[in-house]
Amino acid sequence: MGKSGENFDEINAFFDLLSYKVNALSTENLPSNRKITPGLAEGKWQYPKDINAFDDDVSDMFEDYL
C-alpha cells in the first residue's frame, strides 16, 4: 500500500475507536440499576493552593498560539 492506503487505514481505525467510545458511553449500555451521582468524588482530591500560580507564565509562553 502507498501513503494514501496508510492514511485510509489510520482514518478507519480512528472511526472504529470513535464508534467503540460512543457504544461504551451510551446510556443505553448502562445497567438500569446504576445511578450516577453528581459530585460523588467531591473532596476526594486535594490540590495545592497555588495550583494556578504560573498560569500567566504559561499563557505568555503560548501567546502566539492563543
mmCIF file as Biopython writes it, N, C-alpha, C and O atoms, coordinates in Angstrom:
data_model
#
loop_
_atom_site.group_PDB
_atom_site.id
_atom_site.type_symbol
_atom_site.label_atom_id
_atom_site.label_alt_id
_atom_site.label_comp_id
_atom_site.label_asym_id
_atom_site.label_entity_id
_atom_site.label_seq_id
_atom_site.pdbx_PDB_ins_code
_atom_site.Cartn_x
_atom_site.Cartn_y
_atom_site.Cartn_z
_atom_site.occupancy
_atom_site.B_iso_or_equiv
_atom_site.auth_seq_id
_atom_site.auth_asym_id
_atom_site.pdbx_PDB_model_num
ATOM 1   N N  . MET A ? 1  ? 0.825   -1.180 0.000  1.0 0.0 1  A 1 
ATOM 2   C CA . MET A ? 1  ? 0.000   0.000  0.000  1.0 0.0 1  A 1 
ATOM 3   C C  . MET A ? 1  ? 0.868   1.242  0.000  1.0 0.0 1  A 1 
ATOM 4   O O  . MET A ? 1  ? 1.947   1.271  0.592  1.0 0.0 1  A 1 
ATOM 5   N N  . GLY A ? 2  ? 0.383   2.243  -0.663 1.0 0.0 2  A 1 
ATOM 6   C CA . GLY A ? 2  ? 1.091   3.511  -0.673 1.0 0.0 2  A 1 
ATOM 7   C C  . GLY A ? 2  ? 0.702   4.356  0.513  1.0 0.0 2  A 1 
ATOM 8   O O  . GLY A ? 2  ? 0.039   3.898  1.442  1.0 0.0 2  A 1 
ATOM 9   N N  . LYS A ? 3  ? 1.130   5.601  0.460  1.0 0.0 3  A 1 
ATOM 10  C CA . LYS A ? 3  ? 0.856   6.544  1.544  1.0 0.0 3  A 1 
ATOM 11  C C  . LYS A ? 3  ? -0.643  6.731  1.759  1.0 0.0 3  A 1 
ATOM 12  O O  . LYS A ? 3  ? -1.101  6.805  2.900  1.0 0.0 3  A 1 
ATOM 13  N N  . SER A ? 4  ? -1.418  6.810  0.659  1.0 0.0 4  A 1 
ATOM 14  C CA . SER A ? 4  ? -2.864  7.022  0.807  1.0 0.0 4  A 1 
ATOM 15  C C  . SER A ? 4  ? -3.537  5.827  1.469  1.0 0.0 4  A 1 
ATOM 16  O O  . SER A ? 4  ? -4.500  5.999  2.217  1.0 0.0 4  A 1 
ATOM 17  N N  . GLY A ? 5  ? -3.048  4.625  1.208  1.0 0.0 5  A 1 
ATOM 18  C CA . GLY A ? 5  ? -3.589  3.437  1.854  1.0 0.0 5  A 1 
ATOM 19  C C  . GLY A ? 5  ? -3.327  3.439  3.349  1.0 0.0 5  A 1 
ATOM 20  O O  . GLY A ? 5  ? -4.178  3.017  4.132  1.0 0.0 5  A 1 
ATOM 21  N N  . GLU A ? 6  ? -2.149  3.914  3.750  1.0 0.0 6  A 1 
ATOM 22  C CA . GLU A ? 6  ? -1.816  4.009  5.166  1.0 0.0 6  A 1 
ATOM 23  C C  . GLU A ? 6  ? -2.713  5.039  5.847  1.0 0.0 6  A 1 
ATOM 24  O O  . GLU A ? 6  ? -3.172  4.826  6.969  1.0 0.0 6  A 1 
ATOM 25  N N  . ASN A ? 7  ? -2.956  6.146  5.168  1.0 0.0 7  A 1 
ATOM 26  C CA . ASN A ? 7  ? -3.827  7.173  5.729  1.0 0.0 7  A 1 
ATOM 27  C C  . ASN A ? 7  ? -5.241  6.642  5.883  1.0 0.0 7  A 1 
ATOM 28  O O  . ASN A ? 7  ? -5.899  6.912  6.888  1.0 0.0 7  A 1 
ATOM 29  N N  . PHE A ? 8  ? -5.713  5.891  4.900  1.0 0.0 8  A 1 
ATOM 30  C CA . PHE A ? 8  ? -7.055  5.324  4.973  1.0 0.0 8  A 1 
ATOM 31  C C  . PHE A ? 8  ? -7.166  4.367  6.153  1.0 0.0 8  A 1 
ATOM 32  O O  . PHE A ? 8  ? -8.167  4.383  6.870  1.0 0.0 8  A 1 
ATOM 33  N N  . ASP A ? 9  ? -6.158  3.543  6.360  1.0 0.0 9  A 1 
ATOM 34  C CA . ASP A ? 9  ? -6.172  2.604  7.480  1.0 0.0 9  A 1 
ATOM 35  C C  . ASP A ? 9  ? -6.203  3.343  8.821  1.0 0.0 9  A 1 
ATOM 36  O O  . ASP A ? 9  ? -6.903  2.936  9.748  1.0 0.0 9  A 1 
ATOM 37  N N  . GLU A ? 10 ? -5.431  4.439  8.912  1.0 0.0 10 A 1 
ATOM 38  C CA . GLU A ? 10 ? -5.402  5.226  10.147 1.0 0.0 10 A 1 
ATOM 39  C C  . GLU A ? 10 ? -6.750  5.902  10.402 1.0 0.0 10 A 1 
ATOM 40  O O  . GLU A ? 10 ? -7.227  5.932  11.536 1.0 0.0 10 A 1 
ATOM 41  N N  . ILE A ? 11 ? -7.355  6.438  9.359  1.0 0.0 11 A 1 
ATOM 42  C CA . ILE A ? 11 ? -8.672  7.075  9.484  1.0 0.0 11 A 1 
ATOM 43  C C  . ILE A ? 11 ? -9.719  6.036  9.859  1.0 0.0 11 A 1 
ATOM 44  O O  . ILE A ? 11 ? -10.568 6.290  10.713 1.0 0.0 11 A 1 
ATOM 45  N N  . ASN A ? 12 ? -9.664  4.885  9.236  1.0 0.0 12 A 1 
ATOM 46  C CA . ASN A ? 12 ? -10.606 3.811  9.528  1.0 0.0 12 A 1 
ATOM 47  C C  . ASN A ? 12 ? -10.475 3.361  10.983 1.0 0.0 12 A 1 
ATOM 48  O O  . ASN A ? 12 ? -11.481 3.130  11.652 1.0 0.0 12 A 1 
ATOM 49  N N  . ALA A ? 13 ? -9.258  3.237  11.468 1.0 0.0 13 A 1 
ATOM 50  C CA . ALA A ? 13 ? -9.031  2.844  12.862 1.0 0.0 13 A 1 
ATOM 51  C C  . ALA A ? 13 ? -9.573  3.906  13.812 1.0 0.0 13 A 1 
ATOM 52  O O  . ALA A ? 13 ? -10.114 3.575  14.867 1.0 0.0 13 A 1 
ATOM 53  N N  . PHE A ? 14 ? -9.431  5.183  13.445 1.0 0.0 14 A 1 
ATOM 54  C CA . PHE A ? 14 ? -9.946  6.269  14.273 1.0 0.0 14 A 1 
ATOM 55  C C  . PHE A ? 14 ? -11.466 6.201  14.359 1.0 0.0 14 A 1 
ATOM 56  O O  . PHE A ? 14 ? -12.033 6.364  15.440 1.0 0.0 14 A 1 
ATOM 57  N N  . PHE A ? 15 ? -12.132 5.961  13.226 1.0 0.0 15 A 1 
ATOM 58  C CA . PHE A ? 15 ? -13.587 5.849  13.234 1.0 0.0 15 A 1 
ATOM 59  C C  . PHE A ? 15 ? -14.052 4.630  14.038 1.0 0.0 15 A 1 
ATOM 60  O O  . PHE A ? 15 ? -15.085 4.681  14.706 1.0 0.0 15 A 1 
ATOM 61  N N  . ASP A ? 16 ? -13.299 3.550  13.971 1.0 0.0 16 A 1 
ATOM 62  C CA . ASP A ? 16 ? -13.624 2.378  14.788 1.0 0.0 16 A 1 
ATOM 63  C C  . ASP A ? 16 ? -13.529 2.719  16.274 1.0 0.0 16 A 1 
ATOM 64  O O  . ASP A ? 16 ? -14.373 2.305  17.069 1.0 0.0 16 A 1 
ATOM 65  N N  . LEU A ? 17 ? -12.488 3.484  16.645 1.0 0.0 17 A 1 
ATOM 66  C CA . LEU A ? 17 ? -12.324 3.904  18.032 1.0 0.0 17 A 1 
ATOM 67  C C  . LEU A ? 17 ? -13.487 4.793  18.466 1.0 0.0 17 A 1 
ATOM 68  O O  . LEU A ? 17 ? -14.034 4.609  19.553 1.0 0.0 17 A 1 
ATOM 69  N N  . LEU A ? 18 ? -13.866 5.751  17.626 1.0 0.0 18 A 1 
ATOM 70  C CA . LEU A ? 18 ? -14.990 6.623  17.955 1.0 0.0 18 A 1 
ATOM 71  C C  . LEU A ? 18 ? -16.278 5.823  18.121 1.0 0.0 18 A 1 
ATOM 72  O O  . LEU A ? 18 ? -17.052 6.071  19.046 1.0 0.0 18 A 1 
ATOM 73  N N  . SER A ? 19 ? -16.503 4.880  17.243 1.0 0.0 19 A 1 
ATOM 74  C CA . SER A ? 19 ? -17.691 4.041  17.326 1.0 0.0 19 A 1 
ATOM 75  C C  . SER A ? 19 ? -17.703 3.248  18.629 1.0 0.0 19 A 1 
ATOM 76  O O  . SER A ? 19 ? -18.742 3.131  19.278 1.0 0.0 19 A 1 
ATOM 77  N N  . TYR A ? 20 ? -16.553 2.706  19.010 1.0 0.0 20 A 1 
ATOM 78  C CA . TYR A ? 20 ? -16.438 1.959  20.262 1.0 0.0 20 A 1 
ATOM 79  C C  . TYR A ? 20 ? -16.756 2.862  21.452 1.0 0.0 20 A 1 
ATOM 80  O O  . TYR A ? 20 ? -17.492 2.463  22.355 1.0 0.0 20 A 1 
ATOM 81  N N  . LYS A ? 21 ? -16.200 4.086  21.455 1.0 0.0 21 A 1 
ATOM 82  C CA . LYS A ? 21 ? -16.435 5.007  22.560 1.0 0.0 21 A 1 
ATOM 83  C C  . LYS A ? 21 ? -17.905 5.394  22.663 1.0 0.0 21 A 1 
ATOM 84  O O  . LYS A ? 21 ? -18.457 5.463  23.761 1.0 0.0 21 A 1 
ATOM 85  N N  . VAL A ? 22 ? -18.535 5.645  21.523 1.0 0.0 22 A 1 
ATOM 86  C CA . VAL A ? 22 ? -19.960 6.001  21.537 1.0 0.0 22 A 1 
ATOM 87  C C  . VAL A ? 22 ? -20.775 4.859  22.121 1.0 0.0 22 A 1 
ATOM 88  O O  . VAL A ? 22 ? -21.671 5.088  22.934 1.0 0.0 22 A 1 
ATOM 89  N N  . ASN A ? 23 ? -20.477 3.642  21.718 1.0 0.0 23 A 1 
ATOM 90  C CA . ASN A ? 23 ? -21.205 2.488  22.245 1.0 0.0 23 A 1 
ATOM 91  C C  . ASN A ? 23 ? -20.928 2.267  23.730 1.0 0.0 23 A 1 
ATOM 92  O O  . ASN A ? 23 ? -21.835 1.931  24.491 1.0 0.0 23 A 1 
ATOM 93  N N  . ALA A ? 24 ? -19.686 2.457  24.136 1.0 0.0 24 A 1 
ATOM 94  C CA . ALA A ? 24 ? -19.317 2.227  25.536 1.0 0.0 24 A 1 
ATOM 95  C C  . ALA A ? 24 ? -19.919 3.278  26.450 1.0 0.0 24 A 1 
ATOM 96  O O  . ALA A ? 24 ? -20.270 2.979  27.591 1.0 0.0 24 A 1 
ATOM 97  N N  . LEU A ? 25 ? -20.041 4.502  25.964 1.0 0.0 25 A 1 
ATOM 98  C CA . LEU A ? 25 ? -20.541 5.585  26.800 1.0 0.0 25 A 1 
ATOM 99  C C  . LEU A ? 25 ? -22.039 5.819  26.659 1.0 0.0 25 A 1 
ATOM 100 O O  . LEU A ? 25 ? -22.606 6.682  27.329 1.0 0.0 25 A 1 
ATOM 101 N N  . SER A ? 26 ? -22.663 5.061  25.799 1.0 0.0 26 A 1 
ATOM 102 C CA . SER A ? 26 ? -24.094 5.216  25.577 1.0 0.0 26 A 1 
ATOM 103 C C  . SER A ? 26 ? -24.858 4.891  26.852 1.0 0.0 26 A 1 
ATOM 104 O O  . SER A ? 26 ? -24.551 3.911  27.531 1.0 0.0 26 A 1 
ATOM 105 N N  . THR A ? 27 ? -25.852 5.711  27.178 1.0 0.0 27 A 1 
ATOM 106 C CA . THR A ? 27 ? -26.639 5.466  28.385 1.0 0.0 27 A 1 
ATOM 107 C C  . THR A ? 27 ? -27.470 4.203  28.252 1.0 0.0 27 A 1 
ATOM 108 O O  . THR A ? 27 ? -27.908 3.642  29.256 1.0 0.0 27 A 1 
ATOM 109 N N  . GLU A ? 28 ? -27.691 3.751  27.034 1.0 0.0 28 A 1 
ATOM 110 C CA . GLU A ? 28 ? -28.444 2.520  26.834 1.0 0.0 28 A 1 
ATOM 111 C C  . GLU A ? 28 ? -27.663 1.303  27.319 1.0 0.0 28 A 1 
ATOM 112 O O  . GLU A ? 28 ? -28.254 0.282  27.671 1.0 0.0 28 A 1 
ATOM 113 N N  . ASN A ? 29 ? -26.329 1.413  27.337 1.0 0.0 29 A 1 
ATOM 114 C CA . ASN A ? 29 ? -25.489 0.299  27.757 1.0 0.0 29 A 1 
ATOM 115 C C  . ASN A ? 29 ? -25.270 0.250  29.269 1.0 0.0 29 A 1 
ATOM 116 O O  . ASN A ? 29 ? -24.685 -0.708 29.774 1.0 0.0 29 A 1 
ATOM 117 N N  . LEU A ? 30 ? -25.734 1.276  30.002 1.0 0.0 30 A 1 
ATOM 118 C CA . LEU A ? 30 ? -25.577 1.280  31.442 1.0 0.0 30 A 1 
ATOM 119 C C  . LEU A ? 30 ? -26.613 0.358  32.070 1.0 0.0 30 A 1 
ATOM 120 O O  . LEU A ? 30 ? -27.745 0.288  31.592 1.0 0.0 30 A 1 
ATOM 121 N N  . PRO A ? 31 ? -26.248 -0.342 33.122 1.0 0.0 31 A 1 
ATOM 122 C CA . PRO A ? 31 ? -27.240 -1.159 33.819 1.0 0.0 31 A 1 
ATOM 123 C C  . PRO A ? 31 ? -28.366 -0.265 34.342 1.0 0.0 31 A 1 
ATOM 124 O O  . PRO A ? 31 ? -28.120 0.873  34.741 1.0 0.0 31 A 1 
ATOM 125 N N  . SER A ? 32 ? -29.576 -0.768 34.339 1.0 0.0 32 A 1 
ATOM 126 C CA . SER A ? 32 ? -30.725 0.034  34.744 1.0 0.0 32 A 1 
ATOM 127 C C  . SER A ? 32 ? -30.678 0.409  36.221 1.0 0.0 32 A 1 
ATOM 128 O O  . SER A ? 32 ? -31.276 1.410  36.618 1.0 0.0 32 A 1 
ATOM 129 N N  . ASN A ? 33 ? -29.980 -0.371 37.043 1.0 0.0 33 A 1 
ATOM 130 C CA . ASN A ? 33 ? -29.920 -0.069 38.468 1.0 0.0 33 A 1 
ATOM 131 C C  . ASN A ? 33 ? -28.748 0.852  38.821 1.0 0.0 33 A 1 
ATOM 132 O O  . ASN A ? 33 ? -28.575 1.214  39.985 1.0 0.0 33 A 1 
ATOM 133 N N  . ARG A ? 34 ? -27.963 1.223  37.844 1.0 0.0 34 A 1 
ATOM 134 C CA . ARG A ? 34 ? -26.818 2.093  38.100 1.0 0.0 34 A 1 
ATOM 135 C C  . ARG A ? 34 ? -27.284 3.539  38.168 1.0 0.0 34 A 1 
ATOM 136 O O  . ARG A ? 34 ? -27.911 4.047  37.239 1.0 0.0 34 A 1 
ATOM 137 N N  . LYS A ? 35 ? -26.978 4.176  39.252 1.0 0.0 35 A 1 
ATOM 138 C CA . LYS A ? 35 ? -27.367 5.559  39.454 1.0 0.0 35 A 1 
ATOM 139 C C  . LYS A ? 35 ? -26.106 6.422  39.429 1.0 0.0 35 A 1 
ATOM 140 O O  . LYS A ? 35 ? -25.150 6.156  40.157 1.0 0.0 35 A 1 
ATOM 141 N N  . ILE A ? 36 ? -26.111 7.441  38.600 1.0 0.0 36 A 1 
ATOM 142 C CA . ILE A ? 36 ? -24.977 8.352  38.521 1.0 0.0 36 A 1 
ATOM 143 C C  . ILE A ? 36 ? -25.232 9.500  39.491 1.0 0.0 36 A 1 
ATOM 144 O O  . ILE A ? 36 ? -26.236 10.205 39.391 1.0 0.0 36 A 1 
ATOM 145 N N  . THR A ? 37 ? -24.310 9.675  40.429 1.0 0.0 37 A 1 
ATOM 146 C CA . THR A ? 37 ? -24.460 10.711 41.440 1.0 0.0 37 A 1 
ATOM 147 C C  . THR A ? 37 ? -23.495 11.855 41.150 1.0 0.0 37 A 1 
ATOM 148 O O  . THR A ? 37 ? -22.281 11.680 41.252 1.0 0.0 37 A 1 
ATOM 149 N N  . PRO A ? 38 ? -24.023 13.027 40.788 1.0 0.0 38 A 1 
ATOM 150 C CA . PRO A ? 38 ? -23.141 14.179 40.554 1.0 0.0 38 A 1 
ATOM 151 C C  . PRO A ? 38 ? -22.397 14.552 41.839 1.0 0.0 38 A 1 
ATOM 152 O O  . PRO A ? 38 ? -22.966 14.518 42.930 1.0 0.0 38 A 1 
ATOM 153 N N  . GLY A ? 39 ? -21.142 14.902 41.697 1.0 0.0 39 A 1 
ATOM 154 C CA . GLY A ? 39 ? -20.348 15.331 42.845 1.0 0.0 39 A 1 
ATOM 155 C C  . GLY A ? 39 ? -19.870 14.196 43.723 1.0 0.0 39 A 1 
ATOM 156 O O  . GLY A ? 39 ? -19.448 14.433 44.855 1.0 0.0 39 A 1 
ATOM 157 N N  . LEU A ? 40 ? -19.923 12.979 43.238 1.0 0.0 40 A 1 
ATOM 158 C CA . LEU A ? 40 ? -19.554 11.817 44.037 1.0 0.0 40 A 1 
ATOM 159 C C  . LEU A ? 40 ? -18.099 11.881 44.516 1.0 0.0 40 A 1 
ATOM 160 O O  . LEU A ? 40 ? -17.789 11.410 45.610 1.0 0.0 40 A 1 
ATOM 161 N N  . ALA A ? 41 ? -17.212 12.457 43.711 1.0 0.0 41 A 1 
ATOM 162 C CA . ALA A ? 41 ? -15.793 12.500 44.058 1.0 0.0 41 A 1 
ATOM 163 C C  . ALA A ? 41 ? -15.393 13.805 44.748 1.0 0.0 41 A 1 
ATOM 164 O O  . ALA A ? 41 ? -14.209 14.043 44.985 1.0 0.0 41 A 1 
ATOM 165 N N  . GLU A ? 42 ? -16.372 14.649 45.072 1.0 0.0 42 A 1 
ATOM 166 C CA . GLU A ? 42 ? -16.060 15.919 45.707 1.0 0.0 42 A 1 
ATOM 167 C C  . GLU A ? 42 ? -15.316 15.686 47.022 1.0 0.0 42 A 1 
ATOM 168 O O  . GLU A ? 42 ? -15.751 14.905 47.868 1.0 0.0 42 A 1 
ATOM 169 N N  . GLY A ? 43 ? -14.187 16.376 47.174 1.0 0.0 43 A 1 
ATOM 170 C CA . GLY A ? 43 ? -13.388 16.265 48.381 1.0 0.0 43 A 1 
ATOM 171 C C  . GLY A ? 43 ? -12.431 15.090 48.396 1.0 0.0 43 A 1 
ATOM 172 O O  . GLY A ? 43 ? -11.708 14.905 49.376 1.0 0.0 43 A 1 
ATOM 173 N N  . LYS A ? 44 ? -12.404 14.290 47.341 1.0 0.0 44 A 1 
ATOM 174 C CA . LYS A ? 44 ? -11.527 13.111 47.303 1.0 0.0 44 A 1 
ATOM 175 C C  . LYS A ? 44 ? -10.086 13.480 46.949 1.0 0.0 44 A 1 
ATOM 176 O O  . LYS A ? 44 ? -9.152  12.785 47.348 1.0 0.0 44 A 1 
ATOM 177 N N  . TRP A ? 45 ? -9.902  14.576 46.201 1.0 0.0 45 A 1 
ATOM 178 C CA . TRP A ? 45 ? -8.575  15.000 45.787 1.0 0.0 45 A 1 
ATOM 179 C C  . TRP A ? 45 ? -8.265  16.352 46.395 1.0 0.0 45 A 1 
ATOM 180 O O  . TRP A ? 45 ? -9.134  17.217 46.501 1.0 0.0 45 A 1 
ATOM 181 N N  . GLN A ? 46 ? -7.021  16.521 46.790 1.0 0.0 46 A 1 
ATOM 182 C CA . GLN A ? 46 ? -6.579  17.799 47.329 1.0 0.0 46 A 1 
ATOM 183 C C  . GLN A ? 46 ? -5.608  18.424 46.346 1.0 0.0 46 A 1 
ATOM 184 O O  . GLN A ? 46 ? -4.691  17.768 45.852 1.0 0.0 46 A 1 
ATOM 185 N N  . TYR A ? 47 ? -5.823  19.696 46.070 1.0 0.0 47 A 1 
ATOM 186 C CA . TYR A ? 47 ? -4.964  20.438 45.155 1.0 0.0 47 A 1 
ATOM 187 C C  . TYR A ? 47 ? -4.187  21.481 45.943 1.0 0.0 47 A 1 
ATOM 188 O O  . TYR A ? 47 ? -4.673  21.998 46.949 1.0 0.0 47 A 1 
ATOM 189 N N  . PRO A ? 48 ? -2.971  21.791 45.481 1.0 0.0 48 A 1 
ATOM 190 C CA . PRO A ? 48 ? -2.216  22.843 46.178 1.0 0.0 48 A 1 
ATOM 191 C C  . PRO A ? 48 ? -2.932  24.186 46.031 1.0 0.0 48 A 1 
ATOM 192 O O  . PRO A ? 48 ? -3.601  24.437 45.028 1.0 0.0 48 A 1 
ATOM 193 N N  . LYS A ? 49 ? -2.786  25.027 47.023 1.0 0.0 49 A 1 
ATOM 194 C CA . LYS A ? 49 ? -3.456  26.326 46.999 1.0 0.0 49 A 1 
ATOM 195 C C  . LYS A ? 49 ? -2.958  27.194 45.854 1.0 0.0 49 A 1 
ATOM 196 O O  . LYS A ? 49 ? -3.694  28.051 45.364 1.0 0.0 49 A 1 
ATOM 197 N N  . ASP A ? 50 ? -1.723  26.988 45.421 1.0 0.0 50 A 1 
ATOM 198 C CA . ASP A ? 50 ? -1.157  27.801 44.348 1.0 0.0 50 A 1 
ATOM 199 C C  . ASP A ? 50 ? -1.188  27.086 42.995 1.0 0.0 50 A 1 
ATOM 200 O O  . ASP A ? 50 ? -0.285  27.271 42.179 1.0 0.0 50 A 1 
ATOM 201 N N  . ILE A ? 51 ? -2.205  26.283 42.754 1.0 0.0 51 A 1 
ATOM 202 C CA . ILE A ? 51 ? -2.275  25.498 41.526 1.0 0.0 51 A 1 
ATOM 203 C C  . ILE A ? 51 ? -2.284  26.377 40.280 1.0 0.0 51 A 1 
ATOM 204 O O  . ILE A ? 51 ? -1.815  25.946 39.226 1.0 0.0 51 A 1 
ATOM 205 N N  . ASN A ? 52 ? -2.794  27.573 40.372 1.0 0.0 52 A 1 
ATOM 206 C CA . ASN A ? 52 ? -2.847  28.482 39.225 1.0 0.0 52 A 1 
ATOM 207 C C  . ASN A ? 52 ? -1.755  29.538 39.272 1.0 0.0 52 A 1 
ATOM 208 O O  . ASN A ? 52 ? -1.843  30.543 38.566 1.0 0.0 52 A 1 
ATOM 209 N N  . ALA A ? 53 ? -0.733  29.333 40.081 1.0 0.0 53 A 1 
ATOM 210 C CA . ALA A ? 53 ? 0.305   30.338 40.290 1.0 0.0 53 A 1 
ATOM 211 C C  . ALA A ? 53 ? 1.060   30.690 39.013 1.0 0.0 53 A 1 
ATOM 212 O O  . ALA A ? 53 ? 1.486   31.834 38.854 1.0 0.0 53 A 1 
ATOM 213 N N  . PHE A ? 54 ? 1.232   29.754 38.114 1.0 0.0 54 A 1 
ATOM 214 C CA . PHE A ? 54 ? 2.046   30.008 36.928 1.0 0.0 54 A 1 
ATOM 215 C C  . PHE A ? 54 ? 1.219   30.136 35.649 1.0 0.0 54 A 1 
ATOM 216 O O  . PHE A ? 54 ? 1.764   30.039 34.549 1.0 0.0 54 A 1 
ATOM 217 N N  . ASP A ? 55 ? -0.077  30.350 35.782 1.0 0.0 55 A 1 
ATOM 218 C CA . ASP A ? 55 ? -0.936  30.484 34.601 1.0 0.0 55 A 1 
ATOM 219 C C  . ASP A ? 55 ? -0.486  31.609 33.683 1.0 0.0 55 A 1 
ATOM 220 O O  . ASP A ? 55 ? -0.485  31.450 32.462 1.0 0.0 55 A 1 
ATOM 221 N N  . ASP A ? 56 ? -0.102  32.747 34.256 1.0 0.0 56 A 1 
ATOM 222 C CA . ASP A ? 56 ? 0.331   33.883 33.434 1.0 0.0 56 A 1 
ATOM 223 C C  . ASP A ? 56 ? 1.616   33.556 32.681 1.0 0.0 56 A 1 
ATOM 224 O O  . ASP A ? 56 ? 1.764   33.926 31.516 1.0 0.0 56 A 1 
ATOM 225 N N  . ASP A ? 57 ? 2.545   32.866 33.338 1.0 0.0 57 A 1 
ATOM 226 C CA . ASP A ? 57 ? 3.800   32.490 32.677 1.0 0.0 57 A 1 
ATOM 227 C C  . ASP A ? 57 ? 3.538   31.547 31.507 1.0 0.0 57 A 1 
ATOM 228 O O  . ASP A ? 57 ? 4.130   31.695 30.438 1.0 0.0 57 A 1 
ATOM 229 N N  . VAL A ? 58 ? 2.665   30.592 31.711 1.0 0.0 58 A 1 
ATOM 230 C CA . VAL A ? 58 ? 2.343   29.629 30.662 1.0 0.0 58 A 1 
ATOM 231 C C  . VAL A ? 58 ? 1.633   30.328 29.507 1.0 0.0 58 A 1 
ATOM 232 O O  . VAL A ? 58 ? 1.944   30.070 28.344 1.0 0.0 58 A 1 
ATOM 233 N N  . SER A ? 59 ? 0.689   31.204 29.811 1.0 0.0 59 A 1 
ATOM 234 C CA . SER A ? 59 ? -0.019  31.902 28.734 1.0 0.0 59 A 1 
ATOM 235 C C  . SER A ? 59 ? 0.927   32.816 27.967 1.0 0.0 59 A 1 
ATOM 236 O O  . SER A ? 59 ? 0.760   32.996 26.761 1.0 0.0 59 A 1 
ATOM 237 N N  . ASP A ? 60 ? 1.923   33.401 28.647 1.0 0.0 60 A 1 
ATOM 238 C CA . ASP A ? 60 ? 2.920   34.213 27.936 1.0 0.0 60 A 1 
ATOM 239 C C  . ASP A ? 60 ? 3.740   33.361 26.970 1.0 0.0 60 A 1 
ATOM 240 O O  . ASP A ? 60 ? 4.063   33.804 25.869 1.0 0.0 60 A 1 
ATOM 241 N N  . MET A ? 61 ? 4.075   32.136 27.384 1.0 0.0 61 A 1 
ATOM 242 C CA . MET A ? 61 ? 4.857   31.241 26.529 1.0 0.0 61 A 1 
ATOM 243 C C  . MET A ? 61 ? 4.084   30.835 25.280 1.0 0.0 61 A 1 
ATOM 244 O O  . MET A ? 61 ? 4.677   30.633 24.220 1.0 0.0 61 A 1 
ATOM 245 N N  . PHE A ? 62 ? 2.779   30.715 25.399 1.0 0.0 62 A 1 
ATOM 246 C CA . PHE A ? 62 ? 1.948   30.217 24.291 1.0 0.0 62 A 1 
ATOM 247 C C  . PHE A ? 62 ? 1.095   31.309 23.667 1.0 0.0 62 A 1 
ATOM 248 O O  . PHE A ? 62 ? 0.107   31.009 22.998 1.0 0.0 62 A 1 
ATOM 249 N N  . GLU A ? 63 ? 1.459   32.578 23.874 1.0 0.0 63 A 1 
ATOM 250 C CA . GLU A ? 63 ? 0.627   33.655 23.365 1.0 0.0 63 A 1 
ATOM 251 C C  . GLU A ? 63 ? 0.511   33.639 21.835 1.0 0.0 63 A 1 
ATOM 252 O O  . GLU A ? 63 ? -0.484  34.117 21.290 1.0 0.0 63 A 1 
ATOM 253 N N  . ASP A ? 64 ? 1.502   33.104 21.147 1.0 0.0 64 A 1 
ATOM 254 C CA . ASP A ? 64 ? 1.427   33.022 19.679 1.0 0.0 64 A 1 
ATOM 255 C C  . ASP A ? 64 ? 0.351   32.036 19.223 1.0 0.0 64 A 1 
ATOM 256 O O  . ASP A ? 64 ? -0.128  32.127 18.092 1.0 0.0 64 A 1 
ATOM 257 N N  . TYR A ? 65 ? -0.028  31.107 20.078 1.0 0.0 65 A 1 
ATOM 258 C CA . TYR A ? 65 ? -0.978  30.084 19.713 1.0 0.0 65 A 1 
ATOM 259 C C  . TYR A ? 65 ? -2.393  30.364 20.209 1.0 0.0 65 A 1 
ATOM 260 O O  . TYR A ? 65 ? -3.339  29.682 19.814 1.0 0.0 65 A 1 
ATOM 261 N N  . LEU A ? 66 ? -2.537  31.357 21.066 1.0 0.0 66 A 1 
ATOM 262 C CA . LEU A ? 66 ? -3.846  31.683 21.635 1.0 0.0 66 A 1 
ATOM 263 C C  . LEU A ? 66 ? -4.551  32.728 20.803 1.0 0.0 66 A 1 
ATOM 264 O O  . LEU A ? 66 ? -5.669  33.127 21.130 1.0 0.0 66 A 1 
#
